[in-house]
Amino acid sequence: MKVGLVGIGRMGRVLAGVLAGQVDLVIFDRNIERVEKAAEELSVSTVGSLGEMAELGIVILALPDSEVVSCIKVFNDIGKNVTVINIATNASQDMLNSIADSHVKCICAKFIGHAGEIALGHSPVIIVNQFPVEVVAQTVEIFQLVGQVIVGKADLVYTINTVAAQKAIEAGVAIEGVLKQKGISDPGIIKSAIGQVAAGVMKSYADGTLGPFAREIVQSVKHKNETKSL
């Protein structure tokens, strides 16, 4: 299967690395140096324009939401039948539908995952939008190569990722604040406490592999939260 990928930024580069060798991948980015470097490292093809991308028939957009809109408008003007898969969390399915002409079929495939973690080999969950029905199966086929795919309402990922990011940042800020209150201000110690201890515990909680000491803390935290809700 020949698949185009537009955007070799942080997530785009990671996605290209996962798909290379599994599909016939063709990449494009306005940053010529970046795209040529990625193409050489991954042994994939490049094109020099969105017009050439449209010729492929199926294109993934790994771009910021504002650039997704601009890109779809270009595909509208090109006039060729193309399926566009958007992975930008902030670009909603309804917004894409309102912009795209009838020959441009847009579908969202959004990641509950982090580019850095995916680069380390951790599989994300990807929600492929349930509409338009005629392009769901092909989209699922591609993204099953990347992680666990769920077909549903892809725009839910915005809420999921926002809650997860906000709570993680709140925890990091709280850890830093409490340690400093206790007279521990060394940047290396704080970084390790947040990036290794806290992050490791959160991963173990998600995986269900916490040790006895941490499980006791979980019960204590849940009890406090239940008490507050009463």
C-alpha atoms as an extended CHARMM CRD file, in Angstrom:
* protein
*
       230  EXT
         1         1  MET       CA              0.0000000000        0.0000000000        0.0000000000  PROA      1               0.0000000000
         2         2  LYS       CA              1.3590000000        3.4190000000       -0.9680000000  PROA      2               0.0000000000
         3         3  VAL       CA              0.7140000000        6.0600000000        1.7070000000  PROA      3               0.0000000000
         4         4  GLY       CA              1.6880000000        9.7210000000        1.8180000000  PROA      4               0.0000000000
         5         5  LEU       CA              2.7250000000       11.4980000000        5.0060000000  PROA      5               0.0000000000
         6         6  VAL       CA              2.7900000000       15.2850000000        5.1750000000  PROA      6               0.0000000000
         7         7  GLY       CA              4.7460000000       16.7770000000        8.0740000000  PROA      7               0.0000000000
         8         8  ILE       CA              7.9860000000       15.4530000000        9.5300000000  PROA      8               0.0000000000
         9         9  GLY       CA              7.8490000000       17.2390000000       12.8500000000  PROA      9               0.0000000000
        10        10  ARG       CA              7.9430000000       15.4920000000       16.1970000000  PROA      10              0.0000000000
        11        11  MET       CA              4.9750000000       13.1350000000       15.7790000000  PROA      11              0.0000000000
        12        12  GLY       CA              5.3320000000       12.9400000000       12.0030000000  PROA      12              0.0000000000
        13        13  ARG       CA              8.9220000000       11.7360000000       12.2780000000  PROA      13              0.0000000000
        14        14  VAL       CA              7.9600000000        9.1070000000       14.8370000000  PROA      14              0.0000000000
        15        15  LEU       CA              5.0310000000        7.9450000000       12.7090000000  PROA      15              0.0000000000
        16        16  ALA       CA              7.2470000000        7.7780000000        9.6310000000  PROA      16              0.0000000000
        17        17  GLY       CA              9.7090000000        5.6280000000       11.5660000000  PROA      17              0.0000000000
        18        18  VAL       CA              6.9710000000        3.1730000000       12.5230000000  PROA      18              0.0000000000
        19        19  LEU       CA              5.3630000000        2.9730000000        9.0680000000  PROA      19              0.0000000000
        20        20  ALA       CA              8.5660000000        2.8050000000        7.0250000000  PROA      20              0.0000000000
        21        21  GLY       CA              9.0540000000       -0.7550000000        5.8430000000  PROA      21              0.0000000000
        22        22  GLN       CA              5.4300000000       -1.6800000000        6.5910000000  PROA      22              0.0000000000
        23        23  VAL       CA              3.8610000000        0.4170000000        3.8380000000  PROA      23              0.0000000000
        24        24  ASP       CA              5.2390000000        2.0550000000        0.7140000000  PROA      24              0.0000000000
        25        25  LEU       CA              5.7240000000        5.3960000000        2.4610000000  PROA      25              0.0000000000
        26        26  VAL       CA              6.1760000000        8.7150000000        0.6760000000  PROA      26              0.0000000000
        27        27  ILE       CA              6.9320000000       11.8160000000        2.7550000000  PROA      27              0.0000000000
        28        28  PHE       CA              6.7090000000       15.5620000000        2.2720000000  PROA      28              0.0000000000
        29        29  ASP       CA              7.6440000000       18.5550000000        4.3980000000  PROA      29              0.0000000000
        30        30  ARG       CA              8.2500000000       22.1900000000        3.5250000000  PROA      30              0.0000000000
        31        31  ASN       CA             11.5630000000       21.9150000000        5.3580000000  PROA      31              0.0000000000
        32        32  ILE       CA             13.6240000000       20.3060000000        2.5990000000  PROA      32              0.0000000000
        33        33  GLU       CA             16.6050000000       19.5160000000        4.8250000000  PROA      33              0.0000000000
        34        34  ARG       CA             14.3830000000       17.7800000000        7.3770000000  PROA      34              0.0000000000
        35        35  VAL       CA             12.5150000000       15.6570000000        4.8530000000  PROA      35              0.0000000000
        36        36  GLU       CA             15.6710000000       14.6410000000        2.9820000000  PROA      36              0.0000000000
        37        37  LYS       CA             17.3390000000       13.5940000000        6.2290000000  PROA      37              0.0000000000
        38        38  ALA       CA             14.3310000000       11.5180000000        7.2580000000  PROA      38              0.0000000000
        39        39  ALA       CA             14.0760000000        9.9350000000        3.8130000000  PROA      39              0.0000000000
        40        40  GLU       CA             17.7220000000        8.9030000000        3.9210000000  PROA      40              0.0000000000
        41        41  GLU       CA             17.4770000000        7.4870000000        7.4450000000  PROA      41              0.0000000000
        42        42  LEU       CA             14.2680000000        5.5580000000        6.7250000000  PROA      42              0.0000000000
        43        43  SER       CA             14.9030000000        4.6270000000        3.0830000000  PROA      43              0.0000000000
        44        44  VAL       CA             11.5790000000        6.0830000000        1.9280000000  PROA      44              0.0000000000
        45        45  SER       CA             10.5790000000        8.2290000000       -1.0440000000  PROA      45              0.0000000000
        46        46  THR       CA              9.8330000000       11.9500000000       -1.0860000000  PROA      46              0.0000000000
        47        47  VAL       CA              7.7750000000       14.2770000000       -3.2530000000  PROA      47              0.0000000000
        48        48  GLY       CA              8.1640000000       17.9930000000       -3.7750000000  PROA      48              0.0000000000
        49        49  SER       CA              4.5620000000       19.1820000000       -3.6150000000  PROA      49              0.0000000000
        50        50  LEU       CA              1.0840000000       18.5140000000       -2.2470000000  PROA      50              0.0000000000
        51        51  GLY       CA             -0.0120000000       17.9620000000       -5.8250000000  PROA      51              0.0000000000
        52        52  GLU       CA              2.2480000000       14.9320000000       -6.0260000000  PROA      52              0.0000000000
        53        53  MET       CA              0.9330000000       13.7930000000       -2.6520000000  PROA      53              0.0000000000
        54        54  ALA       CA             -2.6490000000       13.9190000000       -3.9540000000  PROA      54              0.0000000000
        55        55  GLU       CA             -1.6560000000       11.4930000000       -6.7240000000  PROA      55              0.0000000000
        56        56  LEU       CA             -1.0850000000        8.8120000000       -4.0690000000  PROA      56              0.0000000000
        57        57  GLY       CA             -4.7730000000        8.7080000000       -3.1690000000  PROA      57              0.0000000000
        58        58  ILE       CA             -4.2880000000        8.4750000000        0.6070000000  PROA      58              0.0000000000
        59        59  VAL       CA             -2.4220000000       11.0230000000        2.6890000000  PROA      59              0.0000000000
        60        60  ILE       CA             -1.7870000000       11.3440000000        6.4360000000  PROA      60              0.0000000000
        61        61  LEU       CA             -1.4740000000       14.8900000000        7.7810000000  PROA      61              0.0000000000
        62        62  ALA       CA              0.8820000000       15.1390000000       10.7670000000  PROA      62              0.0000000000
        63        63  LEU       CA              0.5220000000       18.9020000000       11.0710000000  PROA      63              0.0000000000
        64        64  PRO       CA             -0.6970000000       21.5720000000       13.5180000000  PROA      64              0.0000000000
        65        65  ASP       CA             -4.4470000000       22.1550000000       13.1730000000  PROA      65              0.0000000000
        66        66  SER       CA             -4.0580000000       25.4920000000       11.3580000000  PROA      66              0.0000000000
        67        67  GLU       CA             -1.8410000000       23.8530000000        8.7370000000  PROA      67              0.0000000000
        68        68  VAL       CA             -4.2860000000       20.9610000000        8.3780000000  PROA      68              0.0000000000
        69        69  VAL       CA             -6.9180000000       23.4540000000        7.2490000000  PROA      69              0.0000000000
        70        70  SER       CA             -4.5510000000       25.0650000000        4.7280000000  PROA      70              0.0000000000
        71        71  CYS       CA             -3.5120000000       21.6810000000        3.3740000000  PROA      71              0.0000000000
        72        72  ILE       CA             -7.0910000000       20.5150000000        2.8180000000  PROA      72              0.0000000000
        73        73  LYS       CA             -7.8490000000       23.7370000000        0.9450000000  PROA      73              0.0000000000
        74        74  VAL       CA             -4.9050000000       22.9830000000       -1.3570000000  PROA      74              0.0000000000
        75        75  PHE       CA             -6.2780000000       19.4860000000       -1.9920000000  PROA      75              0.0000000000
        76        76  ASN       CA             -9.6590000000       21.0820000000       -2.7700000000  PROA      76              0.0000000000
        77        77  ASP       CA             -8.0220000000       23.2080000000       -5.4550000000  PROA      77              0.0000000000
        78        78  ILE       CA             -6.0400000000       20.2990000000       -6.9100000000  PROA      78              0.0000000000
        79        79  GLY       CA             -9.3000000000       18.5360000000       -7.7080000000  PROA      79              0.0000000000
        80        80  LYS       CA             -8.1580000000       14.9040000000       -7.4170000000  PROA      80              0.0000000000
        81        81  ASN       CA             -9.9240000000       12.2540000000       -5.3540000000  PROA      81              0.0000000000
        82        82  VAL       CA             -7.9260000000       11.8080000000       -2.1590000000  PROA      82              0.0000000000
        83        83  THR       CA             -8.4690000000       10.4190000000        1.3250000000  PROA      83              0.0000000000
        84        84  VAL       CA             -6.9560000000       12.6640000000        3.9850000000  PROA      84              0.0000000000
        85        85  ILE       CA             -6.2480000000       11.2540000000        7.4560000000  PROA      85              0.0000000000
        86        86  ASN       CA             -5.7840000000       13.9150000000       10.1210000000  PROA      86              0.0000000000
        87        87  ILE       CA             -3.9360000000       13.0830000000       13.3410000000  PROA      87              0.0000000000
        88        88  ALA       CA             -3.9660000000       16.6100000000       14.8570000000  PROA      88              0.0000000000
        89        89  THR       CA             -5.8490000000       16.4340000000       18.1690000000  PROA      89              0.0000000000
        90        90  ASN       CA             -7.2810000000       19.9510000000       17.9070000000  PROA      90              0.0000000000
        91        91  ALA       CA             -8.6750000000       19.5910000000       14.3630000000  PROA      91              0.0000000000
        92        92  SER       CA            -12.2030000000       18.2130000000       14.7290000000  PROA      92              0.0000000000
        93        93  GLN       CA            -13.9890000000       15.9310000000       12.2980000000  PROA      93              0.0000000000
        94        94  ASP       CA            -16.8110000000       18.4490000000       11.8690000000  PROA      94              0.0000000000
        95        95  MET       CA            -14.3330000000       21.1990000000       11.0280000000  PROA      95              0.0000000000
        96        96  LEU       CA            -12.6460000000       19.0580000000        8.3780000000  PROA      96              0.0000000000
        97        97  ASN       CA            -16.0090000000       18.0850000000        6.8910000000  PROA      97              0.0000000000
        98        98  SER       CA            -17.0110000000       21.7300000000        6.6360000000  PROA      98              0.0000000000
        99        99  ILE       CA            -13.8190000000       22.6250000000        4.7420000000  PROA      99              0.0000000000
       100       100  ALA       CA            -13.3100000000       19.6770000000        2.3840000000  PROA      100             0.0000000000
       101       101  ASP       CA            -14.8850000000       19.4660000000       -1.0500000000  PROA      101             0.0000000000
       102       102  SER       CA            -16.6730000000       16.2750000000       -2.0770000000  PROA      102             0.0000000000
       103       103  HSD       CA            -13.5760000000       14.7680000000       -3.7610000000  PROA      103             0.0000000000
       104       104  VAL       CA            -11.5450000000       15.1330000000       -0.5280000000  PROA      104             0.0000000000
       105       105  LYS       CA            -12.6050000000       12.5010000000        2.0240000000  PROA      105             0.0000000000
       106       106  CYS       CA            -11.3990000000       13.4590000000        5.4990000000  PROA      106             0.0000000000
       107       107  ILE       CA            -11.1670000000       11.1770000000        8.5200000000  PROA      107             0.0000000000
       108       108  CYS       CA             -9.5120000000       11.6430000000       11.9120000000  PROA      108             0.0000000000
       109       109  ALA       CA             -7.1890000000        9.0900000000       13.5180000000  PROA      109             0.0000000000
       110       110  LYS       CA             -6.1280000000       10.5350000000       16.8620000000  PROA      110             0.0000000000
       111       111  PHE       CA             -3.4780000000        9.2820000000       19.2560000000  PROA      111             0.0000000000
       112       112  ILE       CA             -3.8670000000        8.6710000000       22.9670000000  PROA      112             0.0000000000
       113       113  GLY       CA             -0.1290000000        8.6160000000       23.2760000000  PROA      113             0.0000000000
       114       114  HSD       CA              3.0490000000       10.6680000000       23.4560000000  PROA      114             0.0000000000
       115       115  ALA       CA              5.5510000000       11.0000000000       20.6270000000  PROA      115             0.0000000000
       116       116  GLY       CA              8.4990000000       10.3710000000       22.9480000000  PROA      116             0.0000000000
       117       117  GLU       CA              6.9480000000        7.1870000000       24.3280000000  PROA      117             0.0000000000
       118       118  ILE       CA              6.0090000000        5.9020000000       20.8730000000  PROA      118             0.0000000000
       119       119  ALA       CA              9.5930000000        6.5280000000       19.7410000000  PROA      119             0.0000000000
       120       120  LEU       CA             10.7250000000        4.2550000000       22.5830000000  PROA      120             0.0000000000
       121       121  GLY       CA              8.5380000000        1.4610000000       21.2610000000  PROA      121             0.0000000000
       122       122  HSD       CA              5.4030000000        1.9140000000       23.3740000000  PROA      122             0.0000000000
       123       123  SER       CA              2.1740000000        1.3500000000       21.4180000000  PROA      123             0.0000000000
       124       124  PRO       CA             -0.4570000000        4.0890000000       21.6110000000  PROA      124             0.0000000000
       125       125  VAL       CA             -4.2040000000        3.7100000000       21.4270000000  PROA      125             0.0000000000
       126       126  ILE       CA             -5.5570000000        5.3290000000       18.2630000000  PROA      126             0.0000000000
       127       127  ILE       CA             -9.2120000000        6.2480000000       17.8390000000  PROA      127             0.0000000000
       128       128  VAL       CA            -10.2340000000        6.1780000000       14.1840000000  PROA      128             0.0000000000
       129       129  ASN       CA            -13.4020000000        8.1570000000       13.5600000000  PROA      129             0.0000000000
       130       130  GLN       CA            -16.4650000000        6.0870000000       12.6990000000  PROA      130             0.0000000000
       131       131  PHE       CA            -17.3290000000        8.3160000000        9.7410000000  PROA      131             0.0000000000
       132       132  PRO       CA            -17.0530000000        8.5470000000        6.7670000000  PROA      132             0.0000000000
       133       133  VAL       CA            -17.7540000000        4.8150000000        6.6830000000  PROA      133             0.0000000000
       134       134  GLU       CA            -16.2120000000        4.2390000000        3.2600000000  PROA      134             0.0000000000
       135       135  VAL       CA            -12.6830000000        5.1110000000        4.4290000000  PROA      135             0.0000000000
       136       136  VAL       CA            -12.7360000000        3.6140000000        7.9450000000  PROA      136             0.0000000000
       137       137  ALA       CA            -11.4350000000        0.1510000000        6.9800000000  PROA      137             0.0000000000
       138       138  GLN       CA             -8.4630000000        1.4980000000        5.0390000000  PROA      138             0.0000000000
       139       139  THR       CA             -7.5800000000        3.8790000000        7.8660000000  PROA      139             0.0000000000
       140       140  VAL       CA             -7.7680000000        1.0790000000       10.4280000000  PROA      140             0.0000000000
       141       141  GLU       CA             -5.5480000000       -1.0980000000        8.2270000000  PROA      141             0.0000000000
       142       142  ILE       CA             -2.8250000000        1.5640000000        8.2690000000  PROA      142             0.0000000000
       143       143  PHE       CA             -2.9610000000        2.4800000000       11.9360000000  PROA      143             0.0000000000
       144       144  GLN       CA             -3.0930000000       -1.1070000000       13.1880000000  PROA      144             0.0000000000
       145       145  LEU       CA              0.5690000000       -1.0740000000       12.1930000000  PROA      145             0.0000000000
       146       146  VAL       CA              1.1580000000        1.6770000000       14.7630000000  PROA      146             0.0000000000
       147       147  GLY       CA             -0.9000000000        0.7320000000       17.8150000000  PROA      147             0.0000000000
       148       148  GLN       CA             -4.2220000000       -0.4780000000       19.1870000000  PROA      148             0.0000000000
       149       149  VAL       CA             -7.0550000000        0.8850000000       17.0540000000  PROA      149             0.0000000000
       150       150  ILE       CA            -10.5490000000        1.6780000000       18.3070000000  PROA      150             0.0000000000
       151       151  VAL       CA            -13.2540000000        2.8660000000       15.9160000000  PROA      151             0.0000000000
       152       152  GLY       CA            -15.4110000000        5.5340000000       17.5050000000  PROA      152             0.0000000000
       153       153  LYS       CA            -15.5960000000        9.2760000000       18.0390000000  PROA      153             0.0000000000
       154       154  ALA       CA            -12.0280000000       10.4480000000       17.4680000000  PROA      154             0.0000000000
       155       155  ASP       CA            -12.6570000000       13.9220000000       18.8560000000  PROA      155             0.0000000000
       156       156  LEU       CA            -12.8980000000       12.4150000000       22.3630000000  PROA      156             0.0000000000
       157       157  VAL       CA             -9.1030000000       12.2740000000       22.2640000000  PROA      157             0.0000000000
       158       158  TYR       CA             -8.9570000000       16.0280000000       22.8350000000  PROA      158             0.0000000000
       159       159  THR       CA            -10.6600000000       15.6290000000       26.2250000000  PROA      159             0.0000000000
       160       160  ILE       CA             -8.6690000000       12.5140000000       27.1230000000  PROA      160             0.0000000000
       161       161  ASN       CA             -5.2830000000       14.0310000000       26.3240000000  PROA      161             0.0000000000
       162       162  THR       CA             -6.1430000000       17.3770000000       27.9080000000  PROA      162             0.0000000000
       163       163  VAL       CA             -7.1530000000       15.7520000000       31.2120000000  PROA      163             0.0000000000
       164       164  ALA       CA             -4.0890000000       13.4860000000       31.2310000000  PROA      164             0.0000000000
       165       165  ALA       CA             -1.6720000000       16.3080000000       30.4070000000  PROA      165             0.0000000000
       166       166  GLN       CA             -3.1940000000       18.7270000000       32.8940000000  PROA      166             0.0000000000
       167       167  LYS       CA             -3.1660000000       16.2610000000       35.7720000000  PROA      167             0.0000000000
       168       168  ALA       CA              0.3780000000       15.1400000000       34.9710000000  PROA      168             0.0000000000
       169       169  ILE       CA              1.6180000000       18.7430000000       34.9310000000  PROA      169             0.0000000000
       170       170  GLU       CA             -0.2310000000       19.4980000000       38.1760000000  PROA      170             0.0000000000
       171       171  ALA       CA              1.5040000000       16.5000000000       39.7540000000  PROA      171             0.0000000000
       172       172  GLY       CA              4.9200000000       17.6020000000       38.4950000000  PROA      172             0.0000000000
       173       173  VAL       CA              4.4440000000       21.1460000000       39.7580000000  PROA      173             0.0000000000
       174       174  ALA       CA              3.1990000000       19.8420000000       43.1300000000  PROA      174             0.0000000000
       175       175  ILE       CA              6.1980000000       17.5090000000       43.5270000000  PROA      175             0.0000000000
       176       176  GLU       CA              8.6080000000       20.3400000000       42.7630000000  PROA      176             0.0000000000
       177       177  GLY       CA              6.8400000000       22.6450000000       45.2140000000  PROA      177             0.0000000000
       178       178  VAL       CA              6.7580000000       20.1600000000       48.0990000000  PROA      178             0.0000000000
       179       179  LEU       CA             10.3970000000       19.1870000000       47.6590000000  PROA      179             0.0000000000
       180       180  LYS       CA             11.4630000000       22.8240000000       47.6820000000  PROA      180             0.0000000000
       181       181  GLN       CA              9.4090000000       23.4020000000       50.8380000000  PROA      181             0.0000000000
       182       182  LYS       CA             11.4100000000       20.5920000000       52.4240000000  PROA      182             0.0000000000
       183       183  GLY       CA             14.6510000000       22.3040000000       51.4620000000  PROA      183             0.0000000000
       184       184  ILE       CA             15.3930000000       20.0830000000       48.4630000000  PROA      184             0.0000000000
       185       185  SER       CA             16.1270000000       22.3910000000       45.5550000000  PROA      185             0.0000000000
       186       186  ASP       CA             18.8010000000       20.6280000000       43.5020000000  PROA      186             0.0000000000
       187       187  PRO       CA             17.5030000000       20.6550000000       39.8830000000  PROA      187             0.0000000000
       188       188  GLY       CA             18.8870000000       17.1870000000       39.1750000000  PROA      188             0.0000000000
       189       189  ILE       CA             17.0980000000       15.6700000000       42.1660000000  PROA      189             0.0000000000
       190       190  ILE       CA             13.8060000000       17.3500000000       41.2640000000  PROA      190             0.0000000000
       191       191  LYS       CA             14.1210000000       16.2520000000       37.6350000000  PROA      191             0.0000000000
       192       192  SER       CA             14.7710000000       12.6500000000       38.6620000000  PROA      192             0.0000000000
       193       193  ALA       CA             11.9490000000       12.6540000000       41.2060000000  PROA      193             0.0000000000
       194       194  ILE       CA              9.4590000000       13.7990000000       38.5840000000  PROA      194             0.0000000000
       195       195  GLY       CA             10.8580000000       12.1500000000       35.4670000000  PROA      195             0.0000000000
       196       196  GLN       CA             11.7910000000        8.7970000000       36.9540000000  PROA      196             0.0000000000
       197       197  VAL       CA             10.0800000000        8.1580000000       40.2780000000  PROA      197             0.0000000000
       198       198  ALA       CA              6.7430000000        9.8400000000       39.5580000000  PROA      198             0.0000000000
       199       199  ALA       CA              6.6320000000        8.8750000000       35.8810000000  PROA      199             0.0000000000
       200       200  GLY       CA              7.6360000000        5.2930000000       36.6900000000  PROA      200             0.0000000000
       201       201  VAL       CA              4.9880000000        4.9690000000       39.3810000000  PROA      201             0.0000000000
       202       202  MET       CA              2.3220000000        6.3290000000       37.0240000000  PROA      202             0.0000000000
       203       203  LYS       CA              3.3030000000        3.7870000000       34.3620000000  PROA      203             0.0000000000
       204       204  SER       CA              3.1860000000        0.9900000000       36.9220000000  PROA      204             0.0000000000
       205       205  TYR       CA             -0.2440000000        2.1860000000       38.0770000000  PROA      205             0.0000000000
       206       206  ALA       CA             -1.4910000000        2.1360000000       34.4710000000  PROA      206             0.0000000000
       207       207  ASP       CA              0.0080000000       -1.3330000000       33.8930000000  PROA      207             0.0000000000
       208       208  GLY       CA             -1.2340000000       -2.7460000000       37.1990000000  PROA      208             0.0000000000
       209       209  THR       CA              2.2900000000       -3.5880000000       38.3510000000  PROA      209             0.0000000000
       210       210  LEU       CA              2.6160000000       -1.4390000000       41.4780000000  PROA      210             0.0000000000
       211       211  GLY       CA              4.4400000000       -2.8750000000       44.4780000000  PROA      211             0.0000000000
       212       212  PRO       CA              2.8560000000       -3.2840000000       47.9450000000  PROA      212             0.0000000000
       213       213  PHE       CA              4.0330000000        0.1050000000       49.2500000000  PROA      213             0.0000000000
       214       214  ALA       CA              2.6380000000        1.9830000000       46.2340000000  PROA      214             0.0000000000
       215       215  ARG       CA             -0.6290000000        0.0230000000       46.3660000000  PROA      215             0.0000000000
       216       216  GLU       CA             -1.1270000000        1.2050000000       49.9360000000  PROA      216             0.0000000000
       217       217  ILE       CA             -0.6870000000        4.7790000000       48.7590000000  PROA      217             0.0000000000
       218       218  VAL       CA             -3.2680000000        4.2090000000       46.0170000000  PROA      218             0.0000000000
       219       219  GLN       CA             -5.8100000000        3.0150000000       48.5940000000  PROA      219             0.0000000000
       220       220  SER       CA             -5.0660000000        6.0140000000       50.8040000000  PROA      220             0.0000000000
       221       221  VAL       CA             -5.4890000000        8.4650000000       47.9120000000  PROA      221             0.0000000000
       222       222  LYS       CA             -8.7480000000        6.8300000000       46.7770000000  PROA      222             0.0000000000
       223       223  HSD       CA            -10.0820000000        6.9290000000       50.3280000000  PROA      223             0.0000000000
       224       224  LYS       CA             -9.2750000000       10.6430000000       50.6360000000  PROA      224             0.0000000000
       225       225  ASN       CA            -10.9740000000       11.3680000000       47.3010000000  PROA      225             0.0000000000
       226       226  GLU       CA            -14.0690000000        9.4080000000       48.3020000000  PROA      226             0.0000000000
       227       227  THR       CA            -14.2150000000       11.2800000000       51.6180000000  PROA      227             0.0000000000
       228       228  LYS       CA            -13.9700000000       14.6440000000       49.8190000000  PROA      228             0.0000000000
       229       229  SER       CA            -16.8200000000       13.7140000000       47.4850000000  PROA      229             0.0000000000
       230       230  LEU       CA            -19.2000000000       12.9790000000       50.3650000000  PROA      230             0.0000000000
